[in-house]
Amino acid sequence: MAQTRTGESVAVVGAGVFGAWTAHHLQQQGRRVTLIDAYGPAHSRASSGGESRLTRAGYGRDAIYTRMAWDSLPQWKALSAVSGLPVFIDCGVLFFSHVRDDYFAGSIAVHRDLKLPIEEMSGPELAKRFPMIDFSGVEVGLFEPGFGGLMARRSVQTLVDRFVRDGGTYLQGAVQAPRATAASLDEVILASGDRVRADQFVFAAGPWLPKLFPDVIGPRIRPTRQEVFFFAPPAGDRRFLPDAMPGWADFNAGDIFYGLPELEGRGVKFAHDAHGEVVDPDTQDRRPTAAALDEIIAFRDRRFPLLRGAPLIETRVCQYENSSNGDFLMDFHPRLRNVVLVGGGSGHGFKHGPAVGRYAAGLLTGSASPEPRFSLASKGTEHHREVH
């Protein structure tokens, strides 16, 4: 339950994974929180929408994200325990590659330094452990037990529901771009003309952040089109269920494909981690392309031969909204001292929602030490993603 209220009010704009967890942590610290979203928590246009996400701690030598993923995991499991239907799927996560490069060596080193569980396996060991995958040409695999999948839309909607049950206010409305006419922000104005006043504000609006703050964020965060596909496994075949098949990522010489086992009868998930074309989240065409489907099928047939000919049963077109270097943005607005900007999460951010929410809440309350990598100053206009 939320703690006794202090009287300070916060408006959080954006009810995706970052905004919902930020609202949760602020509520737990006794703030009066209003959470606002234009279309609803984890709606179909949101980067937090859709069925599922991987949660894992492997980030090469990038220990900051390993720690955040590990710190977030207990909170995901706690949410899953109260959600009715599960939020966290305990299937483990497998990374594999044709070469044991520095990313794999670094992941092992960081896990061991932090005393986190990880298993290194050779190609023959992988083939024996996970017979639903063809590991031809694979030299090394890293398996993270205890991690797995997250039911994306369900988790965010569950979190917002509990936030409201604990006394938080949820409001559906389209927030207009604020104007920095003073040193602080007093209110946000909705498209309906309604006004929401607060002492402090968090903007966690995903791919809409550049639209809300074109002069401050603009091209520093760039939404790109991403396509996801689900295929039906053979009838009665249990090898593609989460008690047998892990979440996985094939590094494929740096050209990463990833996916999840069949979750709740929705099909086996496949996606390509390469950035698509730059898009507008309001107007992009949400129909899948034949070229993307052909690419996924070619990969599927090579790595998952038991799924050759499997019917396509679902597709999703969403977007990433990476920052210029792939690091998260969690920083104060440069001119509005009571406004925190949170974004740049897509591509790898969903799993970190609990830790991001705690950090963003800590910025507002003064309990978090600013991390330079999350600063606005560290984001440029030229894009070269360095975090995977």
C-alpha positions in Angstrom: 0.0 0.0 0.0 1.1 3.6 -0.6 2.6 5.4 2.3 1.1 8.4 4.1 0.9 11.3 1.6 3.2 14.3 2.0 1.1 16.7 0.1 3.5 17.2 -2.8 1.8 16.4 -6.1 3.4 14.9 -9.3 1.9 14.5 -12.8 3.4 11.6 -14.8 2.8 11.9 -18.5 2.9 8.5 -20.2 1.5 5.2 -18.8 4.0 2.9 -20.5 6.5 0.8 -18.5 8.7 3.7 -17.5 5.8 6.0 -16.6 3.8 3.4 -14.7 6.8 2.3 -12.6 7.8 5.9 -11.9 4.2 6.6 -10.7 4.3 3.5 -8.6 7.6 4.5 -6.8 6.5 8.1 -6.3 3.3 6.8 -4.8 5.2 4.5 -2.5 7.2 7.6 -1.3 3.9 9.3 -0.3 3.5 11.6 -3.3 0.1 12.5 -4.7 0.4 11.2 -8.3 -1.7 11.7 -11.4 -0.8 9.4 -14.3 -1.8 10.6 -17.7 -1.9 8.8 -21.1 -3.4 9.7 -24.4 -4.6 6.2 -25.4 -4.4 4.0 -22.3 -1.8 2.0 -20.4 0.4 0.0 -22.8 -2.0 0.7 -25.7 -1.3 -0.7 -29.2 0.6 2.3 -30.5 2.9 2.3 -27.4 6.3 0.8 -27.3 5.2 -0.9 -24.1 2.3 -2.5 -25.8 2.1 -6.0 -27.4 2.5 -9.4 -25.9 5.9 -10.1 -24.5 9.5 -8.9 -23.8 12.7 -10.6 -22.9 14.2 -9.9 -19.5 18.0 -10.7 -19.1 21.1 -9.3 -17.5 23.7 -10.0 -20.2 25.1 -6.7 -21.4 28.7 -7.6 -22.1 30.9 -5.5 -19.8 28.2 -2.9 -19.4 27.6 -3.6 -15.7 25.2 -0.7 -15.1 22.4 -2.4 -17.1 23.2 -5.8 -15.7 22.7 -4.4 -12.2 19.5 -2.6 -13.2 18.0 -5.8 -14.8 18.9 -7.8 -11.7 17.5 -5.2 -9.4 14.3 -5.1 -11.4 13.7 -8.8 -11.5 12.3 -9.2 -7.9 9.8 -6.4 -8.6 8.6 -8.1 -11.8 8.2 -11.4 -9.9 6.3 -9.6 -7.1 4.0 -8.0 -9.6 3.5 -11.4 -11.2 2.5 -12.9 -7.9 -0.4 -10.6 -7.5 -1.5 -10.2 -11.1 -3.8 -13.2 -11.4 -2.5 -14.3 -14.8 1.3 -14.4 -14.8 3.5 -11.4 -15.7 6.8 -13.1 -15.4 7.5 -16.3 -17.4 10.4 -18.3 -15.9 11.9 -19.9 -19.0 15.5 -18.7 -18.8 17.3 -16.7 -21.6 19.9 -18.0 -24.0 22.4 -16.0 -26.0 24.5 -17.8 -28.6 27.1 -16.8 -31.2 29.5 -18.3 -33.8 32.4 -16.7 -31.8 33.2 -16.1 -28.1 33.9 -12.4 -28.5 34.3 -9.7 -25.9 30.6 -9.3 -25.4 30.3 -12.9 -24.3 33.5 -12.8 -22.3 32.4 -9.5 -20.7 29.0 -10.9 -19.8 30.6 -13.8 -18.0 33.0 -11.6 -16.1 30.3 -9.2 -15.0 28.0 -12.0 -13.9 30.7 -13.6 -11.9 31.8 -10.3 -10.4 28.2 -9.6 -9.3 27.7 -13.3 -8.3 24.8 -13.7 -10.7 24.0 -17.2 -12.2 25.2 -17.8 -15.7 26.0 -21.0 -17.6 28.5 -21.1 -20.5 27.9 -23.9 -23.0 29.6 -25.2 -26.2 27.8 -25.9 -29.4 27.4 -29.6 -28.7 26.1 -28.9 -25.2 23.6 -26.4 -26.6 22.3 -28.9 -29.1 21.8 -31.5 -26.4 20.1 -29.1 -24.0 17.9 -27.3 -26.6 17.0 -29.6 -29.4 14.4 -27.3 -30.9 17.3 -25.0 -32.2 19.8 -25.9 -34.9 23.2 -24.6 -33.5 25.2 -25.2 -36.7 28.3 -22.9 -36.6 27.6 -21.9 -33.0 30.7 -21.9 -30.8 29.3 -20.5 -27.5 26.1 -20.0 -25.6 25.3 -18.2 -22.4 22.2 -19.3 -20.4 20.7 -17.1 -17.7 18.5 -19.1 -15.4 16.0 -17.2 -13.4 15.3 -14.7 -16.2 12.8 -15.2 -19.1 9.8 -13.4 -20.5 7.5 -10.6 -19.4 3.9 -10.2 -20.5 4.2 -6.6 -21.6 0.7 -5.2 -21.9 -0.6 -7.2 -19.0 2.2 -6.1 -16.7 1.7 -2.4 -17.3 -2.0 -2.6 -17.0 -1.7 -4.6 -13.8 0.7 -2.0 -12.4 -1.6 0.9 -13.3 -4.6 -0.9 -11.8 -2.8 -1.4 -8.5 -1.6 2.2 -8.6 -5.3 3.4 -8.8 -6.4 0.9 -6.2 -3.8 2.4 -3.8 -5.2 5.9 -4.3 -3.4 7.1 -7.4 -5.3 9.0 -10.1 -5.3 7.8 -13.7 -6.5 10.2 -16.4 -6.8 9.6 -20.1 -5.9 12.7 -22.1 -3.6 14.0 -24.7 -1.1 16.4 -23.2 0.0 19.3 -25.4 3.6 20.3 -25.7 4.5 22.5 -22.7 6.0 25.9 -23.1 9.0 26.8 -21.0 8.0 30.4 -20.2 9.3 30.4 -16.7 11.8 28.5 -14.6 9.3 25.8 -13.6 6.1 24.2 -15.0 2.8 24.8 -13.2 0.4 22.8 -15.3 -0.1 20.7 -18.4 -2.9 21.4 -20.8 -4.8 18.6 -22.4 -6.3 18.6 -26.0 -9.7 18.7 -24.3 -8.8 22.0 -22.7 -8.6 20.5 -19.2 -5.6 21.5 -17.1 -3.7 19.3 -14.7 -1.7 21.3 -12.1 1.1 19.7 -10.0 4.3 20.6 -8.1 6.5 18.4 -10.2 6.2 16.6 -13.6 7.7 13.5 -15.2 7.4 13.1 -19.0 7.8 9.4 -19.9 6.1 9.6 -23.3 8.2 7.1 -25.3 8.3 8.0 -29.0 6.2 11.1 -28.4 8.9 12.8 -26.3 10.5 14.4 -29.4 7.1 15.9 -30.3 6.5 17.2 -26.8 10.0 18.7 -26.5 11.2 19.3 -30.1 13.8 21.9 -29.1 15.3 20.0 -26.1 15.0 16.3 -27.3 14.2 16.5 -31.0 16.5 14.1 -33.0 18.2 12.9 -29.8 15.5 10.2 -29.6 14.5 8.6 -32.9 11.5 6.3 -33.3 12.1 3.5 -35.8 9.7 0.9 -37.3 10.0 -2.7 -35.9 8.1 -5.8 -37.0 7.4 -8.9 -34.9 6.0 -12.2 -36.1 4.4 -15.3 -34.4 4.3 -18.8 -35.8 2.2 -21.8 -34.8 4.3 -24.8 -33.6 3.2 -28.3 -34.6 0.1 -29.4 -32.8 0.8 -31.1 -29.5 4.6 -30.3 -29.7 5.8 -29.3 -26.3 9.3 -28.5 -27.3 8.3 -24.9 -28.0 6.6 -24.2 -24.6 8.5 -22.2 -21.9 9.3 -25.2 -19.7 11.4 -26.6 -22.6 12.4 -23.6 -24.8 14.1 -20.5 -23.5 13.9 -16.9 -24.6 16.8 -16.5 -27.0 19.0 -14.2 -29.0 21.2 -15.2 -31.9 24.0 -12.7 -32.3 24.5 -13.8 -35.9 27.8 -11.9 -36.4 26.3 -8.7 -34.9 23.0 -9.0 -36.8 20.8 -10.0 -33.9 17.6 -12.0 -34.1 15.7 -12.9 -31.0 12.5 -14.5 -29.8 10.5 -16.3 -27.1 8.7 -19.6 -26.8 5.0 -19.9 -27.3 3.3 -18.0 -24.5 -0.4 -18.6 -23.8 -1.1 -20.1 -27.3 0.0 -16.9 -29.2 2.7 -18.6 -31.2 6.5 -18.7 -31.2 7.9 -15.2 -31.4 10.6 -14.0 -33.9 12.0 -10.5 -34.4 15.1 -8.8 -35.9 16.9 -6.3 -33.7 18.1 -4.1 -36.6 16.6 -0.6 -36.6 13.9 0.0 -39.2 13.0 3.2 -41.0 12.4 6.4 -39.0 8.6 6.7 -38.3 6.0 8.9 -36.7 4.2 6.9 -34.0 0.9 8.6 -34.8 0.9 8.0 -38.5 3.1 5.0 -39.3 1.6 2.2 -41.3 1.1 -0.7 -38.9 0.8 -3.4 -41.6 3.7 -5.8 -41.8 5.9 -5.9 -45.0 6.5 -8.9 -47.2 10.3 -8.2 -47.1 10.4 -8.4 -43.3 8.4 -11.6 -43.2 10.6 -13.2 -45.8 13.7 -12.3 -43.8 12.2 -13.8 -40.6 11.1 -17.0 -42.4 14.6 -17.5 -43.9 16.1 -17.1 -40.5 13.5 -19.3 -38.8 14.0 -22.1 -41.3 17.7 -22.1 -40.8 17.8 -22.0 -37.0 14.4 -23.6 -36.2 14.0 -26.3 -38.8 11.1 -28.0 -36.9 9.1 -24.8 -37.7 9.6 -24.9 -41.4 6.2 -24.3 -43.0 4.7 -23.2 -39.7 1.7 -20.9 -40.3 2.0 -17.2 -39.5 -0.7 -16.6 -36.9 0.0 -13.0 -35.6 2.1 -10.0 -36.5 2.8 -6.7 -34.8 4.3 -3.4 -36.1 5.6 -1.2 -33.2 8.6 1.0 -32.8 11.8 1.5 -30.9 12.7 4.9 -29.6 16.4 4.7 -29.0 18.5 7.6 -27.9 21.5 8.5 -30.0 23.8 6.1 -28.2 21.3 3.6 -26.8 21.6 4.8 -23.2 18.4 5.8 -21.3 17.5 9.5 -20.9 16.6 10.3 -17.3 17.4 13.9 -16.5 15.9 17.3 -15.5 14.7 19.5 -18.3 17.4 22.1 -18.8 15.1 25.1 -18.2 12.2 23.7 -16.2 13.6 22.8 -12.8 10.6 20.7 -11.7 10.4 18.5 -14.9 12.2 15.2 -15.3 12.4 13.6 -18.8 12.5 9.8 -19.1 12.9 7.9 -22.3 15.1 6.3 -24.9 14.2 2.8 -23.6 13.2 0.9 -26.7 15.3 -1.9 -28.0 16.3 -3.0 -24.5 14.4 -0.9 -21.9 11.2 -2.7 -20.9 12.9 -5.2 -18.5 14.4 -2.2 -16.6 11.1 -0.6 -15.8 11.2 -1.0 -12.0 14.8 0.3 -11.8 14.1 3.2 -14.1 11.0 4.1 -12.1 12.9 4.1 -8.9 15.7 6.2 -10.4 13.3 8.8 -12.0 11.4 9.1 -8.7 14.7 9.5 -6.9 15.7 12.4 -9.2 12.5 14.2 -8.2 12.9 13.5 -4.5 16.6 14.1 -4.4 17.5 10.5 -3.3 19.2 9.4 -6.5 22.7 10.3 -7.5 22.7 11.5 -11.1 24.3 9.1 -13.5 26.2 10.9 -16.4 25.2 8.2 -18.9 21.5 9.0 -18.4 22.0 12.8 -18.8 20.6 14.9 -21.6 24.1 16.2 -22.2 25.3 12.7 -23.2 22.8 12.5 -26.0 23.7 13.7 -29.5 21.9 14.2 -32.8 24.0 11.6 -34.7 22.8 8.0 -34.0 25.1 5.1 -33.2 23.6 2.7 -30.8 26.2 1.2 -28.4 23.9 -0.6 -26.0 22.3 -4.0 -26.9 
